[in-house]
Amino acid sequence: MPGVLDIQIRDPYVFEHGGCYYLYGSTDTDIWKADGVGFDVYIAEDAALAEFDGPRPAFRPPEGFWSRKNFWAPEVYGYGGKFYMFATFLPVLGRRGTAVLRAESPLGPFEPWSAGPVTPPEWECLDGTLYIEGGKPYMIFCHEWKDLGDGQICAIPLSEDLRSAAGEAKTLFSASEAPWADPLPGRPGCYVTDGPNLYRSENGALLMLWSSFHKGKYAIGLASCADGRLSGPWRQAEKPLYSDDGGHGMLFKKSGGLFLAIHSPNNTPCERARFLEILEEDGRLSVLG
């Protein structure tokens, strides 16, 4: 079985189900320019997450699929007795955004569920993630710097079946609001937003991980809402949570502890998944070790 360092993967996402850990991510060898192959899944039965069974095909585009490139950042959730994958695609006709796929099993096969991206069709978007507030589903996503210069994190309400948008998108915050976030290297005034991931802290605050650049390296920052509401107000941490050329983080629990999954380094084809233990204290997070 391949070890975690044998797997080329960006945007790693860990989903625990039935005592197994399913690892998804951007698994195409060339996710930037080549036509998309699909998404693979790796399975670990040991919480050490050192070795995985796989790869197994979780999604392969059907005949006539509306996208051919940029198959990015799949995230999988159990919801209403089914399994849903939120993933980013570049349509043949249209702008990049996050769509929803559905399957009967976390192994797939995942099939198209939404009619193309759920994110606003006139925007360049990516990295949609699911969040439930008051029983209502939302997609949290990035409105890209390519449209705005200053990238944003936004939220859009979803229909109960997760198949379409159920309202207008609203901006939660912009990248430049974070003291730690620096412009994209070589592009003054351009601030990246990547990979939002939400977590309810033990003291009730709502925390959001998101990625950008810090001192020329890919990094993860932390925003928080003490009131615990998606609408905010959001307060940005002064310093990044992680800044050693790794990002697109998500939090998950295993063996009674809290862990952060990232890819590092940020250059293709060297990116690998890393799992870092996290200390949570009074609504604050820090990387151990």
N, C-alpha and C positions, 0 to 999 in steps of 0.2 A: 504494500500500500504506500502511496506517496506521503512523504512528510510535508509539513506545512511549508517548509522552505523550498520544496520541489514544485510548488504550484504558482505559476504566474497568474496574478489576480489583482485587480484594482477594485476599490469600493467594496471591500468585504462586508458581508452581512451574515450574522449568525442567528439562526432560528432554532429554538429548542422545541422538540415535540416528541412525546412518547419516550423520553429518556435518551433520545439521539439528538445530536447537534448537526444541523444542516448548514453548510457554508455555501453561500451564493456570492456572485460578484461579476464584474466585467471580465469575462474569461476568454474573449477572442484574442488571438495572438497580436493582431493589429487592430485596435479598436478605433484608430484615428482615421485611416484612409481606406482600408479594405472593406469589401462588402461584409456585413455581419453574418456570422455563422449561427449564433444563438447564445443561450446561457447554459452553463453546466452547473451541477451541484455536486458537492463532496459531502460525505457522511462520516461522522465520528461517533462511536459508541462510548468512548472514554473521554471524560471531562478534561483530561489533559490537553486535548485538541492538538496532539503531536502528529498523529497519523490519521489519514482519511481514506475511506473507500471511494473510488471514483477515478476519473470524472464520469458522471452519468448525464445524459442530455435532459435538461429540465424544460427547455424551450427551443424549438426550431421553427423558423418562420414558414407558414403554410404557403402553398402556391398562390401567387397574386398578393402577398402581404404588402401593405402600404408603405413599408420602410425597407431600405436595403443597407443603411449605414448607421454607425454610432449607436450600437446596442450597449447601453450603459446602465450601471447602478441598480440591479434588481434587488428588491426587498420583498420578503414573503411574510404574510400574516394569515393566521387562522381567523375567520370571520363568518358567522352565520352557518357554520357547518361545512364551509368550503375553504379553499386556500387561494389567496389573491397575491399576485405579483405586481408591484408597481415598478415600472422600468422606463428608462428614457430611450427615445428613438428619434432619428431624423427622417421625417416623411419624404417620400419621393417628390410629392407636391405639398409644400407647406413648411412650417418652421418646427424646430426641435422642441419636444415636450415629453411629458411623462404620461404613459398610457397604463391601462389596467388589464392584466391577464388573469385567467382563472383555471383551477385544476381541482381534482378530487383528492390529490395527495401532495404532500410537500415535495415529492420526487417528480411531480408533473405527470404527464405532459401538460404544461401550461398553454392555454389557447387564448386568442384575442377575446377580450370581454368588452372593453370600451371601443367605440368607433373612432380609433385614432387617439391622439393625445387629449387628455382631460384639461390640461392647462390652457390658458387663453391662446387661441390659434394665431393671433397677431403678434405674440411675444415669442422671443427665444427663451426657452425654459429647460430646466433639467432637475434631476435628483428629487423627485417627489417622494414623500413619506406619509404614512397614514397616522392620523391622530384622532382620537375620539374624545369629545368634550360634551358633557351633558347628554350622552347617548347619540350625539350627532357626529357623523364622520366628516373629517376635513383632510384635504391634501395640503401639506406644507411643502413648498418647493422654492427653487431659486429662479428669479427673473434675472437673466444673464447680463453681465457687464457689457456684452457685445451690443445690447440695445441701449443701455443706460450710461455706460461709463462706470457708474457706481452701482454695483450689483445689489440686489435686494433679496430678502427672504419674505415670501408671501404666503397667504393661506387662502384656499378656496373651498367652500362647502361642497360636499358630494351628495349625490342621491343615496338613499338608504341601501341600494344594491351595489354601490360603488361604481356604477357604469357610466356616470356622466356628472358634470358640474351641476350644482343646484343653487347657484348664485354667483355673484361677482367676486373676483379676487381682491384681497386687501393686503396692503404692504404692512409688515410687522416691523422691519427695520432695514437700514442700508448698511453695507459693509463698512463704509468710512466712519460710522458711528463708534466703531470699536477702536480704542486707543492703540491696540497692538497691531491692527491690520495696516499693512503697507500696500502701496500700488503694485500692480503686476509688474514684475521685472521687465524693464525696457518699455513700459507703457505708462508714462506719468498720467495721473488722474484716473486710472482704470483700476477698480477694486473688485476682486473676485468674491462671489459667494458660492460655496459648494456644500453638498452633503449635510443638510439639517437632520438632526436626530433629537427627539424630545424624551425627557425623563422626569418623572415626578419624584422629587427628593423626599427623604424621610420626614422633613419638617413642613411638607406641603407646598413648597415652592415649585414652580415649573421651570425646568432647565432646558436649554437648547444648545447642543453642540453644533458647530458649523465651521467650515474650513475656508481659509484664505491664505495670504502670504505674509510672512514676518521675516524681515531682514533677508529677503531673497529666497527663503525656503517655505515650502508648503507647511502649513501649521493649522492647529485646531484651537478655536476659541470657545468661550462659554458665555451665553446670554442667560439672564434669569428674570423671572417675573415673580416677585414675592407674593403677589395676590393669587398666583396659581392659575391665571386666565390666559388663554391663547391671545386675546386681544391686547395684552400688555397692561401697563408699560413695561418694555424690555430694557434691562440694564446690562451693559457690556462689561465683562471683566477687564481689568487693566492690562493683564498679561495673558498670553496664550496658555492653554492647558498643556499643549504639546507643540514643540517648535523645531524638531530635528528632522525636517524633510519628510514628514508623514502626515496623512490626513484622511479625509472622508471617514470620520469616526462614527461608531455606533456603540451604545452601551448594552450589555447583556449580563445575565447572572448565571453563574455555574459554581457548584461546590460551596454554596452559601456566600460567595463573594461577588463583587461587582467588577466587570472587566470592560475594557475598551478595545474594540477591533479597529485597526487602521490598516492602510497599505503604506509601505515604506520600502525603499525610497520612492520618489515620485516620477522616476523616469522609466520609460518602456525600453527593453523588456525585463527590467530588474525588479519591478514591484512585487512585493510579497505581503501576505497577511501577517500581522503581529497582534498578539493579544496581551494587553497590559493591565495589570491589576490596579484598581482605583480605590482610593480612600475617600469615603464620604463623611463629612464632619460639619454639622450645623448648616447644611445646605450648600456646602462648598465641596468641590471635587479636586483631587490631586492624584497624580500618577505616582505609584509606589515603585521604588527601585530605580 
